[in-house]
Amino acid sequence: MVEVERSERGCVVKDCLMLLPGRRTGFGDIVVEGDSIADIRLRPQTAPCTTLVMPGLVNCHCHAPMTLVRGLGGGLPLQRWLEEAIFPVEARMTDEDIHAGTVWGAMEMLAGGTTCVADMYNGKTYPNGFVEVGMRARTCIPGLSIVPGRLEECISGTRSWNRWMREEAKADVYMDACIHSEYLTDEKFCRGLADANRELGRRLHFHCSETRREHEECIGRHGKTPIAYLADTGILDRGGYAAHCVWCTDDDFRIMAERDVTLVHNPTSNMKLGSGFARIARAMELGVNVALGTDGPASNDNLDMFEEMHLASLIHKGLANDPTVLSPWDIVEMATKNGAKALGRDDIGELAVGKKADLCIVDLDRPHLVPALDLPNLVVNSMHGSDVVATVVGGDFTYDKSRAGAEFDGVYVGMEKARADLLAAVRRLGL
């Protein structure tokens, strides 16, 4: 049972094991004042402990509204999956549908210890779902050359949303720059967004080299890989985070390291869609920051970052025939501080004094988590999102399993209405 001592100034999470900066573990109390960690009181552990506190997880690539189409089109390769299963349904989605899917996806992430997400979907107002649930997010309007007026919509929508967030909403849900991908945006669009982003100053969220076909067709069109082509348009000048990167070359990795572009690894989605395996160990050797993402729940089919950590650890050891590839600490950092770095954040992703109090609290009193001999190994290879008992965002317990029937304190609608809204949207879409 998590022991929390509450006061008007904040709270103290008592008698807990912790994952700390510098790849250290510790035992003691975490003192939260306001929205930040005010103190970490370490002391020797003299009795068994059933609570682990780690930094809130950062999901660096997601499409949360796609909870509406969870698992749809399973078994199809990427292009057929998009064209036959996903696009026809998305064309029927209303703003109300998208909002319902966003809220439900955010609740799923909070229940699994994710405190911040980088999300990509259509709609100027869909980020409201993250605001209402009390989750940190970096959202975006995906750039698509095939949609008339989309460049202007991306620029004006991003500018107006971020102004509203700063001046009125006071939440931590901002819009970044975005193109869906090289193959769905032309050079004029990329250069136009790059020019506008000199004033907007946002990092770029995009899909890149997800499939061999995408990668090779770009070379056929431009004589360059997607990363090299995009770098030449200037759209990577403010840095960013690229999802998938399965077919990236060593030269691509060098460009990414130079331009401060994070590789966002999506192991579940890449395997489900048969896209291949990103060369994560090589990217890290060449200086690329690597983070983790779930992708959307249609190609995953859940938003469990613990599952992504587990798969990321295993598949690269197997591919390399080397059990030393990617240590448990490497993987934990991909899901926490590397994700924060991807989003340009230095105030989240670690348990340290002065950082935001974004906490993932896990109950270790489970058969598959005893004994807790090696905490980072336990996190990566044994834990599930369902082991999370509380999630704290900026000092607020936005998810707390001990509040039966009212676990999601930050959700304006409550869980029952959120579920009803989602299922009503699913019925409207004829699914």
C-alpha positions in Angstrom: 0.0 0.0 0.0 1.4 3.4 -1.0 1.7 5.7 2.0 1.1 9.4 1.2 1.2 12.2 3.8 -0.8 15.1 2.4 -0.7 18.8 3.4 -1.8 22.2 2.0 1.7 22.6 0.4 1.8 19.2 -1.3 2.5 15.7 -0.1 5.2 13.2 0.9 5.4 9.8 -0.7 6.9 7.7 2.2 9.0 4.6 2.4 9.5 4.0 -1.3 12.1 2.5 -3.5 13.2 4.9 -6.3 14.9 5.0 -9.7 17.2 8.1 -9.5 19.4 10.0 -11.9 22.9 8.7 -12.6 21.5 5.1 -12.8 21.1 4.9 -9.1 18.4 3.3 -6.9 17.5 4.5 -3.4 15.0 4.2 -0.6 13.3 6.9 1.4 10.7 9.7 1.0 9.9 12.0 -1.9 8.7 15.5 -0.8 6.4 17.3 -3.3 5.6 21.0 -2.9 3.3 22.6 -5.4 4.1 21.1 -8.8 7.7 20.1 -8.1 9.9 17.8 -6.1 11.2 19.7 -3.1 13.3 17.0 -1.5 14.4 13.4 -1.7 15.2 12.0 1.7 17.3 8.9 1.3 18.0 6.5 4.1 19.0 2.8 4.5 16.2 0.3 3.9 15.6 -1.7 7.0 12.4 -3.6 6.1 10.7 -5.0 2.9 9.2 -2.3 0.7 6.2 -2.7 -1.6 6.3 0.7 -3.4 8.4 1.8 -6.3 8.4 5.4 -7.6 10.0 6.1 -10.9 9.8 9.1 -13.2 6.5 9.5 -15.1 6.8 7.8 -18.5 7.1 9.9 -21.7 5.3 8.4 -24.8 7.0 10.2 -27.7 4.7 9.0 -30.5 1.0 8.3 -30.3 -2.3 8.8 -32.0 -4.6 8.7 -28.9 -7.9 9.2 -30.7 -7.4 5.9 -32.5 -8.6 4.1 -29.4 -11.8 4.4 -31.5 -10.4 1.9 -34.0 -8.3 -0.3 -31.6 -7.1 -3.4 -33.5 -9.0 -2.6 -36.7 -7.4 -4.1 -39.8 -5.2 -6.5 -37.9 -3.0 -8.6 -40.1 -2.7 -6.1 -43.0 0.6 -4.5 -44.1 0.9 -0.8 -43.6 -0.4 0.7 -46.8 -3.4 -1.7 -47.0 -4.0 -1.2 -43.3 -4.2 2.5 -43.9 -6.2 2.5 -47.1 -8.6 -0.3 -46.4 -9.1 -0.2 -42.7 -8.2 3.1 -41.2 -8.7 6.0 -43.7 -12.4 5.1 -44.5 -13.3 5.2 -40.8 -11.3 8.4 -40.1 -13.1 10.1 -43.0 -16.4 9.7 -41.0 -15.0 10.9 -37.6 -16.5 14.0 -36.1 -14.8 16.4 -33.7 -17.0 14.8 -31.0 -15.7 11.3 -31.9 -12.1 12.4 -31.9 -12.5 14.1 -28.5 -14.0 10.9 -27.0 -11.1 8.9 -28.3 -8.5 11.4 -27.0 -10.0 11.3 -23.5 -10.1 7.6 -23.4 -6.5 7.2 -24.7 -5.2 9.7 -22.2 -6.9 7.8 -19.4 -5.4 4.6 -20.6 -1.9 6.2 -20.5 -2.4 7.7 -17.1 -3.5 4.4 -15.7 -0.2 2.9 -17.0 2.1 5.6 -15.5 2.5 7.8 -18.6 2.5 11.5 -17.7 3.5 13.1 -21.0 2.7 12.2 -24.6 3.6 13.5 -28.1 0.5 12.9 -30.1 -0.4 13.4 -33.7 -3.9 13.7 -35.1 -6.3 15.8 -37.1 -8.4 18.5 -35.6 -7.6 21.9 -34.1 -9.4 21.2 -30.8 -8.7 17.6 -30.2 -5.8 18.5 -27.7 -8.6 19.7 -25.3 -8.9 16.0 -24.3 -5.4 16.1 -22.7 -6.1 19.4 -21.0 -9.3 18.0 -19.5 -7.7 14.8 -18.2 -4.7 16.6 -16.7 -1.9 15.1 -18.8 1.1 16.8 -20.3 1.1 16.6 -24.1 2.8 17.9 -27.2 0.2 17.7 -30.0 0.2 18.7 -33.6 -1.8 19.2 -36.8 -0.2 16.8 -39.3 1.1 18.5 -42.4 -0.5 17.0 -45.6 0.0 18.5 -49.0 -3.1 16.7 -50.4 -5.4 18.7 -48.1 -6.1 22.2 -49.5 -5.1 25.0 -47.1 -3.4 22.6 -44.6 -0.1 24.6 -44.5 -1.9 27.7 -43.4 -4.0 25.7 -41.0 -0.9 24.1 -39.4 0.8 27.5 -39.0 -2.2 29.5 -37.7 -3.6 26.7 -35.6 -0.3 26.1 -33.9 0.2 29.8 -33.2 -3.3 30.4 -31.9 -3.4 27.3 -29.7 -0.1 28.0 -28.1 -1.0 31.6 -27.4 -4.3 30.4 -25.8 -2.3 27.8 -23.7 0.1 30.5 -22.4 -2.3 33.3 -21.8 -5.5 31.6 -20.7 -5.5 27.8 -20.2 -2.3 27.6 -18.3 -2.0 23.9 -19.0 1.0 22.0 -20.4 -0.5 20.9 -23.7 1.3 22.7 -26.5 1.4 22.2 -30.3 4.6 21.3 -32.1 5.3 21.6 -35.8 4.4 18.5 -37.8 4.4 16.9 -41.2 2.9 13.4 -41.5 5.8 12.2 -43.6 7.9 12.9 -46.6 5.6 11.0 -48.9 2.5 13.0 -48.0 4.1 16.5 -48.2 5.8 18.1 -51.1 8.9 20.3 -51.0 6.9 23.6 -51.1 5.0 22.5 -48.0 8.1 21.6 -46.1 9.9 24.8 -47.0 6.9 26.9 -46.1 6.5 25.2 -42.7 10.3 25.6 -42.1 10.0 29.3 -42.9 7.1 29.7 -40.5 8.8 27.7 -37.8 11.5 30.3 -37.5 8.9 32.4 -35.7 6.9 29.5 -34.1 10.1 27.9 -32.7 8.6 24.4 -32.4 10.2 21.0 -32.7 9.1 18.8 -35.6 7.1 15.6 -35.1 7.0 13.3 -38.2 7.0 9.7 -39.5 10.2 8.7 -41.2 11.5 5.6 -43.1 8.8 3.3 -41.5 8.8 0.9 -44.4 11.4 -0.2 -47.0 9.0 1.0 -49.7 8.6 4.5 -48.2 12.4 4.8 -47.9 13.3 3.6 -51.4 10.5 5.6 -53.1 11.8 8.7 -51.5 15.3 8.0 -52.9 13.7 7.4 -56.3 11.9 10.8 -56.1 14.6 12.9 -54.7 17.9 11.0 -55.0 18.0 11.2 -51.1 16.7 9.3 -48.1 13.8 10.9 -46.3 16.0 12.3 -43.5 18.5 13.8 -46.0 15.8 15.3 -48.1 14.0 16.8 -45.1 17.2 18.2 -43.8 17.8 20.0 -47.1 14.4 21.7 -46.9 15.3 23.3 -43.6 12.4 21.7 -41.8 14.7 20.0 -39.3 16.5 23.2 -38.3 14.7 23.5 -35.0 15.2 19.8 -34.1 12.5 17.3 -33.6 11.5 13.7 -33.1 11.1 11.1 -35.9 8.9 8.1 -35.4 10.0 4.6 -36.6 13.2 5.2 -38.6 13.3 1.5 -39.4 15.2 1.8 -42.6 17.5 4.8 -41.8 21.1 4.6 -42.8 24.2 5.5 -40.9 24.4 8.8 -42.7 20.8 9.5 -41.7 21.7 8.9 -38.0 24.6 11.3 -38.4 22.3 14.0 -39.7 19.8 13.3 -36.9 22.5 13.6 -34.2 23.7 16.9 -35.8 20.2 18.3 -36.1 19.0 17.2 -32.6 16.4 14.9 -34.1 15.4 12.1 -31.7 14.6 8.6 -33.0 11.3 7.4 -31.5 11.4 3.6 -31.4 8.0 1.9 -31.8 8.8 -1.8 -31.5 5.2 -3.2 -31.1 3.8 -1.3 -34.1 6.8 -2.0 -36.3 6.5 -5.7 -35.7 2.7 -5.9 -36.0 2.8 -4.1 -39.4 5.8 -6.1 -40.5 7.9 -3.0 -41.1 11.1 -4.3 -39.7 13.5 -3.5 -36.8 15.1 -0.1 -36.3 18.8 -0.2 -35.7 18.6 1.3 -32.3 22.0 0.2 -31.0 23.8 1.7 -34.0 21.8 4.9 -33.8 23.0 5.3 -30.2 26.6 4.6 -31.2 26.3 7.5 -33.7 25.0 9.9 -31.1 21.3 9.8 -31.7 18.9 10.3 -28.8 16.5 7.4 -28.7 13.1 7.5 -27.1 10.1 5.2 -27.0 6.5 5.5 -28.3 3.5 3.2 -28.5 2.2 4.5 -31.8 -1.6 4.4 -32.0 -3.8 1.8 -30.4 -4.9 0.6 -33.9 -1.4 -0.6 -34.7 -0.3 -1.6 -31.2 -3.1 -2.4 -29.7 -2.5 -0.8 -26.4 -0.7 2.2 -24.9 1.4 0.4 -22.4 4.9 1.8 -22.2 6.1 -1.0 -20.0 5.3 -3.4 -22.9 7.4 -1.2 -25.3 10.3 -1.2 -22.8 10.1 -5.0 -22.6 10.0 -5.5 -26.4 12.7 -2.9 -27.1 15.0 -4.8 -24.7 14.4 -8.2 -26.1 14.3 -7.8 -29.8 17.7 -6.0 -30.1 19.4 -8.6 -28.0 18.0 -11.3 -30.2 18.9 -9.5 -33.4 22.5 -9.0 -32.3 22.8 -12.4 -30.6 24.2 -10.4 -27.7 22.5 -10.2 -24.3 24.6 -7.1 -23.4 22.9 -4.9 -26.1 20.8 -2.2 -24.5 21.0 -2.5 -20.7 17.8 -2.2 -18.5 19.0 1.3 -17.6 19.3 2.2 -21.3 15.7 1.2 -21.8 14.3 3.0 -18.7 16.0 6.2 -19.9 14.5 5.8 -23.3 11.0 5.9 -21.7 11.8 8.8 -19.3 14.6 11.3 -19.6 15.4 10.6 -23.3 11.7 11.2 -24.0 11.8 14.4 -22.2 14.9 15.4 -24.2 13.1 14.6 -27.4 10.4 17.1 -26.5 13.0 19.7 -25.5 12.2 19.3 -21.8 14.7 19.4 -19.0 12.2 19.7 -16.2 10.6 16.2 -16.4 11.9 12.6 -16.9 13.9 12.3 -13.7 13.3 12.1 -10.0 15.4 15.1 -8.8 14.9 18.1 -6.6 13.6 21.0 -8.7 12.1 18.8 -11.4 8.4 18.6 -11.9 6.6 16.1 -9.7 5.7 13.6 -12.4 5.6 10.2 -10.7 4.8 6.7 -11.7 4.0 4.7 -8.6 4.1 0.9 -8.8 2.8 -1.7 -6.4 5.6 -4.3 -6.0 3.4 -6.6 -3.9 2.6 -8.8 -6.9 3.7 -12.4 -7.6 5.6 -11.4 -10.7 7.5 -8.6 -8.9 8.8 -10.5 -5.9 11.7 -10.5 -5.1 12.8 -7.1 -6.3 16.5 -7.9 -6.6 17.3 -5.6 -9.6 14.9 -2.7 -10.0 15.7 -1.6 -13.5 15.6 -5.2 -14.7 12.3 -5.6 -12.9 10.9 -2.5 -14.6 11.9 -3.6 -18.1 11.3 -7.3 -17.9 8.6 -8.0 -15.4 6.3 -5.0 -15.0 3.0 -4.2 -16.8 1.0 -1.0 -17.0 -1.6 -2.6 -14.7 1.0 -2.7 -11.9 0.7 1.1 -11.6 -1.4 2.2 -8.7 -1.0 6.0 -8.9 0.2 8.5 -11.4 1.2 12.1 -10.4 1.4 14.9 -12.9 2.8 18.2 -11.5 2.0 17.2 -7.9 -1.6 16.2 -8.7 -2.7 12.6 -8.3 -4.4 12.4 -11.7 -4.8 8.6 -11.4 -5.1 6.8 -8.0 -6.3 3.2 -7.9 -7.1 3.5 -4.2 -10.0 5.8 -5.1 -12.3 3.1 -6.2 -14.9 4.4 -8.7 -13.1 7.8 -9.0 -9.6 6.8 -10.0 -9.1 9.7 -12.5 -9.3 12.8 -10.5 -8.3 15.1 -13.3 -11.0 13.9 -15.7 -13.8 16.3 -16.0 -16.4 13.7 -17.1 -15.5 10.7 -14.9 -14.6 7.3 -16.2 -18.2 6.1 -16.7 -19.1 9.0 -19.0 -15.8 8.8 -20.8 -16.5 5.1 -21.6 -20.0 5.9 -22.6 -18.8 8.7 -25.0 -16.3 6.4 -26.5 -18.7 3.5 -27.2 -21.3 6.0 -28.5 -18.7 7.2 -31.0 -17.8 3.6 -32.0 -21.5 3.0 -32.7 -21.8 6.2 -34.8 -18.9 5.1 -36.9 -20.6 1.7 -37.5 -17.9 -0.4 -36.0 
